[in-house]
Amino acid sequence: MKRTWQKSLAGVLAAVVLLSGCSAANTQSSSTSESSGSSSQMSSETSAASESSSSSQASEQQEQAVLQSEGMLELSYAKNFSVELYQDGYRMITVGNPSRRFLIVPQGMEIPEGLEEDVQVLQQPIQRVYIDSTSMVSLIDAIGGLDRVKLVATEEDGWYLENVIEKMQQGEILYSGSYSEPDYEMMAQNEIQLHIDNTMIDGNPEVLEKFQELGIPSLVENSSQESSPLGRVEWVKLFGVLFGMEQEAQEYFDQQKSLVEELSAAESTGKTVAMGYITSSGKCYARNGGDYMAQMIQLAGGEYILAQLNAEKSGNNNLTFEEWYASFQDADYLFYVNMGNKFYSLQEMIDYNPLFGDFKAVQQGNVFVTSPDFTQSTAAIGSIIADMNTILTSDDGQLTTDHLIRLA
C-alpha cells in the first residue's frame, strides 16, 4: 500500500515537472516569436524610411535645375550677340564688348545652382523695362512687346514712333530723365527689372554702377556695330528671348529677310549715291563703306560713292566740308540724313553753302532727306531699302517716299 502511494506521488510530480517544462518552452517560443515579429517590423520600418529618404533626395535633385545645352540660337546676320539654348526653356544671352552674360529663367522654374559670378539672372516674366535705345524700341514694338517698356530716356516730343507716342500720352510709358542722369526713384517706384541701353552709356560708368547698386541688371546693346542691315534687324531675336516671344521674333525677322533678299536679287541700277549729314556745329559726316546704310544702298541696287572709305568699318567718318564736297559732288543721288543741320528745300542747302549748287544731285533735283522717324525705325529697314530701290528705278522727277523725302 505504501509503495503504491509512493509510485502515485512520483507520477504526479513527474507530470507537474513535464507540464512546467512545456509551459516554459511555450513561453520561450512565444517570446522568440514576438521578438522575431518586432525585429521584422523594425526592419520594415527602417526599409520604408530608407526608401522615403531616397525618394526625397531624388525629388530634391529633380527640383534643382541643371542646365543642359541644346545648341545655339541660329543667327544669319547678327555678329554682336549670341544665345545658347538649354532644356526647359532656359537661355543664356551673351552681348556687348566687354561681353555680359544673362541667364533667362522661365516663369516658375528654379534658378540653377553653381552659376559663374559674371552671370546675371533674369527671371521671366520680364514686364517692367527701362530702355534708352530708341532704335531697339521699334523692334520691341514690331513683335507686340511694347507693353513691357515702362520708362524711356527720350521725351515725348523726341519720339516719332506712333505707338510709343500714344502710350506716353496715355501714361503707360513715362519719361524718366536723360540716359546720363536717369531718375532712380522712378526706377524703384516702377519696380524696373531690366535697364537696356546703347554703347553711349559706356561714357557714364557711374550710371551703370548705380543700377548695379539698385540690383537692376544693365544690358548694353551694340547693334550699331552690325555692318549688315539685316544684322541690326536680327536683334529682334534677342528681345524675343527676353520677353518669351521667340516665335513672334522669328516670324518678323523672316518677313524682313524675305523682303530684303527679294530686293537684293534685282540688278544693279548703276546709279551712285552719297549719304551723310552736317551737324549743327558744321561738322560733316559721311557713312563709312562698311556701314549698314552703305550696304542698304547696295541692296537697293545703287552704288555707294564712298564704298572704299573705311570699307571694313561701320558708322560715320568726319570730313571737312571741302572733303565732303569733293567726295559727293558727282553722285547721282544724295540721301541726306536730316539731323543736326536740317534742310527742307534745295534753296536752303545752297543758302547754307553755295558749293551745294555744284552738286550733280542738287542740279538734277535728286536730293532726298530722311523722314523724322528714320533713325528710330530699325524695324523698318526692309521698307527703307524698298524706298531706296523705288527711287533708284523710277524716272518720276516728283517721286517721294515714306522714309526718303524729295527736296523741292
C-alpha positions in Angstrom: 0.0 0.0 0.0 2.8 2.4 1.0 4.8 1.5 -2.2 1.7 2.1 -4.4 1.2 5.5 -2.8 4.8 6.5 -3.4 4.6 5.4 -7.0 1.4 7.5 -7.5 3.1 10.6 -5.8 6.1 10.1 -8.1 3.9 10.0 -11.1 2.1 13.2 -10.1 5.5 15.0 -9.6 6.7 13.9 -12.9 3.6 15.1 -14.6 4.0 18.5 -12.9 7.6 18.8 -14.0 6.6 17.8 -17.5 3.8 20.4 -17.6 6.2 23.1 -16.3 8.7 22.3 -19.0 6.1 22.5 -21.7 4.9 25.9 -20.3 8.5 27.3 -20.2 9.1 26.0 -23.7 5.8 27.6 -24.9 6.7 30.9 -23.1 10.2 30.9 -24.7 8.7 30.1 -28.1 6.2 32.9 -27.8 8.9 35.3 -26.7 11.1 34.3 -29.6 8.1 34.7 -32.0 7.3 38.2 -30.6 10.9 39.2 -30.8 11.1 38.0 -34.3 7.9 39.8 -35.3 9.2 43.0 -33.7 12.5 42.7 -35.4 10.7 42.2 -38.7 8.6 45.2 -38.1 11.6 47.4 -37.3 13.3 46.1 -40.4 10.3 47.0 -42.5 10.0 50.5 -41.0 13.8 51.1 -41.5 13.5 50.0 -45.1 10.4 52.2 -45.7 12.3 55.2 -44.1 15.3 54.5 -46.3 13.1 54.4 -49.4 11.3 57.6 -48.3 14.7 59.3 -47.8 16.0 58.1 -51.2 12.8 59.3 -52.8 13.0 62.6 -51.1 16.6 63.0 -52.2 15.7 62.1 -55.8 12.9 64.6 -55.7 15.2 67.3 -54.4 17.7 66.5 -57.2 14.9 66.8 -59.8 13.9 70.2 -58.4 17.4 71.6 -58.7 17.7 73.0 -62.2 20.5 71.6 -64.3 21.5 73.4 -67.5 21.6 71.0 -70.4 22.6 72.7 -73.7 20.6 72.2 -76.9 22.9 74.3 -79.1 22.9 77.9 -80.2 20.1 80.1 -81.5 20.5 80.4 -85.2 21.6 83.9 -86.3 22.0 84.6 -90.0 23.5 88.1 -90.0 23.9 89.4 -86.4 27.5 89.2 -85.1 27.4 91.1 -81.8 25.2 88.8 -79.6 24.6 85.1 -79.1 22.1 82.9 -77.3 22.7 79.4 -76.0 19.6 77.3 -75.7 19.0 74.9 -72.8 16.4 72.4 -72.0 13.2 73.5 -70.3 13.4 77.0 -71.9 16.5 78.3 -70.1 18.5 80.7 -72.3 22.0 82.3 -71.9 22.4 85.7 -73.7 25.9 87.0 -74.3 26.1 90.6 -75.5 28.3 93.7 -75.6 32.0 94.5 -75.5 33.2 93.6 -73.0 30.7 90.8 -73.1 28.0 90.4 -70.4 26.0 87.2 -69.8 22.4 87.0 -68.8 20.6 83.7 -67.9 16.9 83.8 -68.7 15.0 81.6 -66.3 11.4 80.7 -67.5 8.5 81.5 -65.3 8.0 79.0 -62.4 11.4 77.4 -62.9 14.2 77.2 -60.4 17.5 79.2 -60.6 20.3 76.8 -61.3 23.0 76.5 -58.6 26.7 76.9 -59.3 26.4 79.7 -61.8 29.5 81.7 -62.5 29.8 85.1 -60.8 29.5 87.1 -64.0 26.2 85.6 -65.0 23.2 87.9 -64.2 19.9 86.1 -63.7 16.7 87.5 -65.3 13.5 85.7 -64.1 10.6 85.7 -66.5 8.2 87.3 -67.0 10.1 90.4 -67.7 7.4 93.1 -67.7 8.9 96.3 -66.5 11.9 97.6 -68.6 13.7 101.0 -68.7 15.2 101.5 -72.2 17.3 104.3 -73.7 18.0 102.7 -77.1 15.3 104.3 -79.3 16.2 102.2 -82.4 15.6 98.9 -80.4 12.2 100.1 -79.2 11.0 99.8 -82.8 12.0 96.1 -82.8 10.2 95.6 -79.5 7.1 97.3 -81.0 7.3 95.2 -84.1 6.7 91.9 -82.1 4.0 93.4 -79.9 6.2 93.7 -76.8 5.8 97.5 -76.2 3.7 96.9 -73.1 7.0 95.7 -71.4 8.5 99.1 -71.8 7.7 101.3 -68.7 10.3 104.0 -68.7 12.3 105.7 -71.5 15.1 108.3 -71.7 13.6 110.3 -74.6 10.8 112.9 -74.0 7.5 112.5 -75.9 8.3 115.3 -78.4 11.5 113.4 -79.3 9.7 110.3 -80.5 8.5 109.6 -84.0 7.1 106.0 -83.4 3.4 106.4 -83.3 2.7 103.6 -80.8 5.3 105.0 -78.4 3.8 108.4 -78.6 0.3 107.0 -77.9 1.5 105.1 -74.9 3.2 108.1 -73.5 0.1 110.2 -73.9 -1.8 107.6 -72.0 0.7 107.4 -69.3 1.7 103.8 -69.9 5.2 104.8 -70.8 7.0 107.5 -68.8 10.0 109.8 -69.4 12.5 109.2 -66.6 15.3 111.6 -67.3 18.2 111.6 -69.8 20.3 108.5 -70.2 23.2 110.1 -68.3 21.0 111.3 -65.4 18.1 108.9 -65.0 15.5 109.3 -62.3 16.5 106.4 -59.9 13.5 107.0 -57.7 11.2 106.3 -60.7 13.1 103.1 -61.3 12.3 101.9 -57.8 8.7 103.1 -57.9 8.1 101.3 -61.2 9.9 98.2 -60.0 12.1 98.1 -63.0 13.6 94.7 -63.7 16.0 95.5 -66.5 17.9 98.5 -67.9 18.5 98.4 -71.6 20.9 101.0 -73.1 23.2 101.5 -76.1 27.0 102.0 -76.1 26.8 105.7 -75.3 26.2 104.7 -71.7 29.8 103.4 -71.6 30.9 107.0 -71.2 28.9 107.2 -68.0 30.1 104.3 -65.9 28.6 105.9 -62.7 25.1 105.2 -64.2 25.8 101.5 -64.6 27.3 101.4 -61.1 24.1 103.0 -59.7 21.9 100.4 -61.4 24.1 97.7 -60.1 23.7 99.2 -56.6 19.9 99.1 -57.0 20.1 95.5 -58.1 18.8 96.3 -61.6 20.8 94.4 -64.4 22.0 96.5 -67.3 22.0 95.1 -70.8 24.1 97.3 -73.2 23.3 96.6 -76.8 25.8 97.3 -79.6 23.6 96.7 -82.7 25.2 99.9 -84.2 28.3 97.8 -84.8 26.5 95.5 -87.2 27.6 96.1 -90.8 24.7 94.2 -92.3 21.2 95.9 -92.3 19.6 92.5 -91.5 22.1 92.1 -88.7 20.5 95.1 -87.0 17.1 93.7 -87.6 18.1 90.3 -86.3 18.4 91.9 -82.8 14.7 91.4 -82.7 15.5 87.8 -81.7 17.3 88.9 -78.6 14.1 90.7 -77.4 12.1 87.6 -78.4 14.2 85.6 -75.9 14.0 88.3 -73.2 10.2 88.5 -73.4 9.3 84.9 -74.2 8.3 85.9 -77.7 10.7 83.9 -79.7 8.2 82.7 -82.3 7.0 86.3 -83.0 10.5 87.5 -83.3 11.5 84.7 -85.8 8.4 85.4 -87.9 9.1 89.1 -88.1 12.7 88.6 -89.0 11.8 86.1 -91.7 9.4 88.6 -93.2 12.1 91.3 -93.3 14.7 88.9 -94.6 12.4 87.8 -97.5 11.7 91.5 -98.4 15.4 92.4 -98.5 16.5 89.3 -100.3 13.9 89.9 -103.0 15.2 93.4 -103.5 18.9 92.3 -103.5 18.1 89.9 -106.2 17.4 92.8 -108.6 20.1 94.0 -111.0 22.3 97.0 -110.1 21.0 100.3 -111.4 24.5 101.7 -111.8 23.3 104.8 -110.0 25.8 106.3 -107.5 24.5 107.5 -104.1 26.1 109.8 -101.5 24.9 109.6 -97.9 25.8 111.8 -94.9 24.9 114.8 -92.8 26.1 118.0 -91.3 25.9 118.8 -87.5 24.5 122.0 -86.1 28.1 123.0 -85.4 29.1 122.5 -89.0 30.9 119.1 -88.8 30.4 117.0 -91.9 30.0 113.2 -91.7 29.9 110.5 -94.4 28.9 106.9 -93.9 31.8 104.5 -93.9 32.0 102.0 -96.7 31.3 99.1 -94.2 28.4 100.8 -92.6 24.9 99.2 -92.7 23.4 102.2 -94.5 26.1 101.8 -97.3 25.0 98.2 -97.5 21.4 99.2 -97.7 22.2 101.3 -100.8 23.9 98.4 -102.4 21.0 96.1 -101.6 18.6 98.6 -103.2 20.5 98.4 -106.5 22.7 101.5 -106.0 26.4 102.1 -105.6 27.6 103.9 -102.6 30.1 106.6 -103.9 32.4 106.2 -100.9 32.4 102.4 -100.7 36.2 102.4 -100.3 36.1 104.7 -97.3 36.8 102.5 -94.3 35.3 99.6 -96.1 35.6 97.4 -93.0 34.1 99.8 -90.6 30.6 100.8 -89.6 29.5 104.2 -88.5 30.5 107.6 -89.9 33.7 109.4 -90.9 34.3 113.1 -90.1 35.3 115.2 -93.1 35.8 118.9 -93.8 33.1 120.4 -96.0 35.7 120.7 -98.8 36.4 116.9 -98.5 32.7 116.2 -98.2 32.0 118.3 -101.3 34.8 116.6 -103.3 33.5 113.2 -102.4 29.8 113.8 -103.0 29.6 116.3 -105.9 29.4 113.8 -108.7 26.9 111.4 -107.1 23.7 110.8 -109.0 21.7 110.9 -105.7 22.2 112.5 -102.3 20.5 110.8 -99.4 20.9 113.4 -96.6 20.3 112.2 -93.0 18.2 115.2 -91.8 19.6 115.6 -88.3 21.7 118.4 -86.8 21.7 120.9 -89.6 18.3 120.2 -91.3 17.2 121.2 -94.7 13.7 121.4 -96.2 14.5 122.7 -99.7 17.3 122.8 -102.2 17.5 126.5 -101.8 18.2 126.1 -98.1 21.1 123.9 -98.9 22.6 126.5 -101.4 22.0 129.3 -98.9 23.9 127.3 -96.3 26.9 126.9 -98.7 26.9 127.9 -102.3 29.0 124.8 -103.1 25.9 122.7 -102.8 24.8 124.3 -106.1 27.6 122.4 -107.8 26.3 119.0 -106.6 25.1 116.9 -109.6 22.2 115.6 -107.4 21.2 119.2 -106.5 21.2 120.3 -110.1 19.1 117.3 -111.2 16.7 117.5 -108.2 17.7 114.1 -106.8 18.2 115.1 -103.2 16.2 113.1 -100.6 16.2 113.8 -96.9 15.3 111.1 -94.3 12.0 111.1 -92.5 11.9 112.1 -88.8 11.5 108.5 -87.7 14.4 107.2 -89.9 16.9 106.7 -87.2 14.3 105.2 -84.8 13.0 102.7 -87.4 15.3 99.8 -87.2 12.3 97.6 -87.6 11.5 99.3 -90.9 14.9 98.7 -92.5 13.4 96.4 -95.1 10.9 99.1 -96.1 13.6 101.8 -96.2 15.6 99.6 -98.7 12.4 99.2 -100.7 12.0 103.0 -100.8 15.6 103.4 -102.0 15.0 100.9 -104.7 11.9 102.7 -105.8 13.8 106.0 -106.1 16.7 104.5 -108.0 14.5 102.7 -110.5 12.0 105.5 -111.2 12.0 108.2 -113.8 9.4 110.2 -112.0 11.0 113.5 -111.1 8.3 114.2 -108.5 8.5 110.9 -106.7 8.8 110.9 -102.9 8.5 108.0 -100.4 7.7 107.4 -96.7 11.3 107.3 -95.4 13.1 109.3 -98.0 11.5 112.7 -98.9 12.5 114.6 -102.1 13.5 118.2 -101.6 11.7 120.6 -103.8 
